[in-house]
Amino acid sequence: MQCWIVSTLRQLRYVTVRTLDRKISTKYIMSSNLDSGFVSENCDNGVTIADSVRVLSIQSHVVSGYVGNKCAVFPLQVLGFDVDFINSVQFSNHTGYGLFKGQVLNDRDLGDLFSGIQANGLVNYTHLLTGYVGSESFLKKIADVVREVKKATSETIYLCDPVLGDAGEFYVPESLIGIYQKEVLPLADIATPNTFELELLSGRKISSEKDAIEAMEVLHGMGVHIVVLTSLDAEGPQLATYVSQRKQSGDRCVWRLLGEKLSGVFFTGSGDLFSAIFLAWYAKTKGCIPKTMERVAATMETILSRTLAKSKESPTEPKVKATELQLIQSMDVILNPIPMVKSTAVLLSFN
């Protein structure tokens, strides 16, 4: 296998060809040829309006605030998707407030709801999205639902956001890791872990770009075609997002996009929002990874910046409330994001 390590150099890109870790040769190639087979075939037709797209979204829900389905359903609908949603939990507000009330759906409840739409011939989804799940039985039932959805529509694209935790803190039982690895991720077309989740799922420590690329390859080995590392701290005031795509042939490309790092603040629900709009733009760009990354980044940066600015207007308000995402107020950028940065291919490999 040859690995192409790529960096930008004016209008040319410098490519080092490697077999494993041993350098073989170097050469220059034109940028227009760099992503051949990964970009050109999908990106030349531009952005289109999605036709007849139906999404089933299974994740958490809150009455007040924005996490889970409250983050996912609105932007998907704004972008032209017909969304059915099942709430894995229904809480008064997200758990960051400390006090919350509500109900938790169990695996039997999920089975009942799905059997109802199935019996009425309503399982005809082009896309499936899953997020927060708090129990082993519910996660295993989700795997059953995914199989049934794909049985009804074989071309359904399944995006799995494997919510486990962040920054070393678990949000769910650790026992869910094995279920994701063995039962759920093998069914997924796209997975969107953060760094902590990718470490847990791959069994690898991530402290560099090289580590991240190797860890994403582990998830490819589980059957995931597209692995999105939503954020990896880079040097300086930037945050890196990586997308790794591996085709059935074994050919692989990894793209990187550097964005502004907003330090000193934590935004609840940002990962849920990221997964929803990634799924939307992946569909609307007909699978063009660079365009998808650039539009997602533009949307996220604007919404988070507006949220941060709004929180500073109310210094006496509790921080957890002040940093609720400014989602409705950002409908303009959800509809028409203006990309300010470009994604760069950082690895190509061919069998």
C-alpha positions in Angstrom: 0.0 0.0 0.0 1.3 3.5 -0.8 0.5 6.4 1.4 0.7 9.9 0.0 1.5 12.5 2.6 0.5 15.9 1.3 1.2 19.5 2.1 0.3 22.7 0.2 3.0 24.5 -1.8 1.5 27.4 -3.8 -0.4 25.8 -6.7 1.4 22.5 -6.5 1.3 19.9 -3.7 4.4 18.1 -2.5 3.8 14.4 -2.2 6.0 11.9 -0.3 5.3 8.3 -1.3 5.7 5.8 1.6 5.4 2.1 2.1 4.7 1.7 5.8 7.2 4.0 7.5 10.0 3.8 4.9 10.4 6.7 2.5 10.6 5.6 -1.1 10.4 8.6 -3.4 9.1 12.2 -3.7 7.5 14.0 -6.6 5.3 17.0 -7.4 1.7 16.6 -8.7 -0.8 19.1 -9.8 -3.6 20.0 -7.3 -6.2 19.2 -9.9 -4.9 15.6 -10.0 -4.5 15.1 -6.2 -7.9 14.0 -5.3 -8.8 12.2 -8.5 -11.2 9.4 -7.7 -12.2 10.9 -4.4 -13.2 14.5 -5.2 -13.7 15.1 -9.0 -16.4 12.5 -9.5 -18.5 13.8 -6.7 -17.8 17.6 -6.6 -18.1 18.9 -10.1 -21.9 19.1 -10.1 -22.1 21.7 -7.3 -24.6 21.9 -4.5 -28.1 20.7 -5.2 -31.4 20.8 -3.4 -32.1 17.4 -1.8 -35.1 15.7 -3.4 -37.3 13.1 -1.5 -35.0 12.8 1.4 -36.4 11.4 4.6 -34.4 11.1 7.9 -35.1 9.1 11.0 -33.3 10.6 13.9 -33.0 8.8 17.2 -31.4 10.7 20.0 -32.1 12.8 23.1 -34.6 15.6 23.5 -35.1 18.5 25.9 -38.1 20.8 26.4 -35.9 23.9 26.9 -32.5 24.4 25.2 -30.7 22.7 22.4 -29.2 19.3 22.5 -29.9 16.0 20.6 -33.0 16.2 18.4 -33.6 19.8 19.4 -30.2 20.5 17.6 -30.8 18.1 14.7 -34.4 18.4 13.5 -34.6 22.1 12.9 -31.5 22.5 10.7 -32.3 19.3 8.8 -35.8 20.6 8.1 -34.5 24.1 7.1 -32.2 22.4 4.6 -35.1 20.6 3.0 -35.2 17.2 4.8 -38.4 15.5 6.0 -37.5 14.3 9.5 -39.1 11.7 11.7 -37.6 11.6 15.2 -37.6 9.3 18.2 -36.5 10.7 21.5 -34.2 8.4 23.5 -34.8 10.6 26.5 -37.1 13.5 27.1 -35.8 15.9 29.8 -36.9 19.3 30.9 -33.4 20.6 30.1 -29.9 19.2 29.5 -28.0 17.6 32.4 -25.5 20.4 32.6 -28.0 22.4 34.6 -27.7 19.9 37.4 -31.4 19.6 38.1 -33.5 18.0 35.3 -36.7 16.0 35.1 -38.2 13.7 32.6 -38.4 10.2 31.1 -36.0 7.7 29.6 -37.2 5.5 26.7 -36.3 1.8 27.0 -35.6 -0.8 24.3 -39.2 -2.0 24.4 -40.6 1.5 23.9 -38.3 2.0 20.9 -39.4 -1.4 19.5 -43.1 -0.4 19.9 -42.6 2.9 18.1 -40.6 1.4 15.3 -43.0 -1.5 14.8 -45.9 1.0 14.5 -44.3 3.0 11.6 -43.1 -0.3 10.1 -46.6 -1.8 10.1 -47.9 1.2 8.3 -45.3 1.1 5.6 -43.6 4.2 6.7 -40.0 2.8 6.9 -38.7 4.4 3.7 -35.8 6.5 4.9 -32.9 7.8 2.8 -30.9 8.7 5.9 -30.7 7.5 9.5 -29.1 9.5 12.3 -28.4 8.3 15.9 -26.9 10.1 18.9 -27.1 9.9 22.7 -28.0 6.5 24.0 -27.7 5.7 27.7 -28.2 2.0 28.1 -26.9 -1.3 26.6 -30.4 -2.6 25.8 -31.4 0.5 23.9 -28.2 0.6 21.9 -28.7 -3.0 20.9 -32.2 -2.2 19.8 -30.9 0.6 17.7 -28.7 -1.9 15.9 -31.9 -3.9 15.2 -33.7 -0.8 13.9 -30.7 0.0 11.6 -30.8 -3.4 10.1 -34.6 -3.2 9.5 -34.3 0.3 7.9 -31.5 -0.9 5.6 -33.5 -4.0 4.8 -36.4 -1.8 3.6 -34.1 0.6 1.7 -30.7 -0.8 1.0 -29.2 2.6 0.0 -30.0 4.3 3.3 -27.1 6.2 4.6 -26.6 5.7 8.4 -24.6 8.3 10.4 -23.7 7.2 13.9 -22.7 9.8 16.4 -21.2 7.4 19.0 -21.8 9.6 22.1 -19.6 8.3 24.9 -18.2 11.4 26.6 -15.7 14.2 26.1 -12.4 15.4 27.6 -11.9 12.2 29.6 -15.4 12.2 31.1 -18.0 9.5 30.4 -21.6 10.5 29.7 -22.8 6.9 29.4 -21.8 3.4 30.8 -18.4 2.3 29.6 -20.0 -1.0 28.6 -21.4 0.7 25.5 -18.0 0.9 23.9 -18.0 -2.9 23.0 -21.5 -2.7 21.6 -20.6 0.2 19.4 -17.5 -1.7 18.2 -19.1 -5.0 17.5 -22.8 -4.3 16.7 -23.4 -0.6 15.7 -20.3 0.7 13.9 -20.2 -2.2 11.4 -23.7 -1.0 10.2 -22.6 2.7 9.9 -21.7 4.5 6.8 -20.5 7.6 8.6 -19.3 8.0 12.2 -18.6 11.3 14.0 -16.6 10.7 17.2 -14.8 13.4 19.1 -11.1 12.8 20.1 -12.1 11.0 23.4 -14.6 8.8 21.7 -12.2 7.9 18.9 -9.6 6.9 21.4 -12.0 4.7 23.2 -13.4 3.0 20.1 -10.0 2.5 18.4 -8.1 1.7 21.5 -5.4 4.2 20.6 -4.1 7.3 22.3 -4.4 10.4 20.1 -2.0 13.3 20.5 -1.0 14.1 16.9 -2.3 14.1 13.4 -0.6 10.8 12.7 -2.3 9.2 15.7 -5.7 10.5 14.5 -5.2 9.1 11.0 -4.2 5.7 12.4 -7.1 5.6 14.8 -9.6 6.5 12.1 -8.3 3.5 10.1 -9.2 1.2 13.0 -12.9 2.3 12.6 -12.6 1.7 8.8 -11.6 -1.8 9.7 -14.9 -2.1 11.6 -16.8 -1.3 8.5 -17.3 2.5 8.7 -16.8 4.1 5.2 -16.4 7.7 6.4 -14.9 8.6 9.8 -15.2 12.2 10.9 -13.0 13.4 13.8 -14.9 16.4 14.8 -12.1 18.2 16.6 -8.5 17.8 17.4 -6.5 20.6 19.1 -3.8 22.0 16.8 -1.0 24.3 17.7 -2.0 27.9 18.2 -5.5 29.3 17.9 -6.8 26.6 15.6 -8.9 23.5 15.8 -8.6 20.7 13.3 -11.4 18.6 11.8 -10.5 15.4 9.9 -12.6 13.3 7.5 -11.3 9.9 6.4 -13.0 8.1 3.5 -12.2 4.6 2.6 -13.8 3.0 -0.5 -14.7 -0.6 -1.0 -11.5 -1.0 -3.1 -9.5 0.0 -0.1 -8.4 3.3 -1.5 -8.4 6.0 1.2 -8.3 9.8 1.5 -8.1 12.0 4.6 -8.9 15.7 4.5 -8.1 18.3 7.2 -9.8 21.6 7.8 -8.4 24.2 10.3 -10.9 26.5 12.0 -10.9 29.1 14.8 -10.6 27.7 18.3 -13.0 29.4 20.8 -11.3 28.9 24.1 -12.7 29.2 27.6 -16.2 28.1 26.8 -18.1 24.8 26.5 -21.0 24.6 24.1 -23.5 21.8 25.0 -25.1 20.3 21.9 -22.5 21.4 19.4 -21.6 17.8 18.5 -25.3 16.9 17.9 -25.5 19.9 15.6 -22.3 19.1 13.8 -23.5 15.5 13.0 -26.9 16.7 11.6 -25.5 19.4 9.3 -22.7 17.1 8.2 -25.3 14.5 7.1 -27.3 17.2 5.4 -24.5 18.7 3.4 -23.1 15.3 2.5 -26.4 14.6 0.9 -26.8 18.0 -0.7 -23.3 18.0 -2.2 -23.8 14.4 -3.4 -21.0 13.0 -1.3 -18.4 15.7 -1.9 -16.3 15.7 1.3 -14.4 19.0 0.8 -17.6 21.0 0.2 -19.3 19.3 3.0 -16.5 20.1 5.5 -16.3 23.7 4.4 -20.0 24.3 4.7 -20.2 22.5 8.1 -17.3 24.5 9.4 -18.8 27.8 8.2 -22.1 27.0 9.9 -20.6 25.8 13.2 -18.2 28.8 13.5 -21.0 31.3 12.9 -23.4 29.7 15.3 -20.8 29.2 18.1 -19.5 32.8 17.6 -23.0 34.2 17.9 -23.7 32.1 20.9 -20.5 33.3 22.6 -21.4 36.9 21.8 -24.9 36.5 23.2 -23.6 35.0 26.4 -21.4 38.1 27.0 -24.4 40.3 26.7 -25.9 38.6 29.9 -23.0 38.4 32.3 -25.3 37.8 35.3 -27.1 34.9 33.7 -26.0 31.4 34.6 -23.3 30.3 32.1 -25.1 27.0 31.3 -28.2 29.0 30.2 -26.2 31.8 28.5 -24.4 29.4 26.3 -27.5 27.6 24.9 -26.9 27.5 21.1 -28.3 30.4 19.1 -29.8 28.0 16.6 -33.1 29.7 15.6 -31.3 33.1 15.3 -28.8 31.5 12.9 -31.3 30.1 10.3 -29.6 32.4 7.7 -26.3 30.7 8.0 -27.8 27.2 8.2 -29.4 27.9 4.8 -26.5 29.7 3.2 -23.2 29.1 4.9 -20.3 31.1 3.4 -17.1 29.0 3.5 -14.1 31.0 4.6 -11.5 28.2 4.7 -10.7 25.3 2.4 -10.1 21.7 3.3 -6.8 20.1 2.4 -6.1 16.5 1.5 -3.4 15.3 4.0 -3.3 11.6 3.0 -4.1 9.5 0.0 -3.6 5.7 -0.1 -4.2 3.3 -2.9 -4.3 -0.5 -3.0 
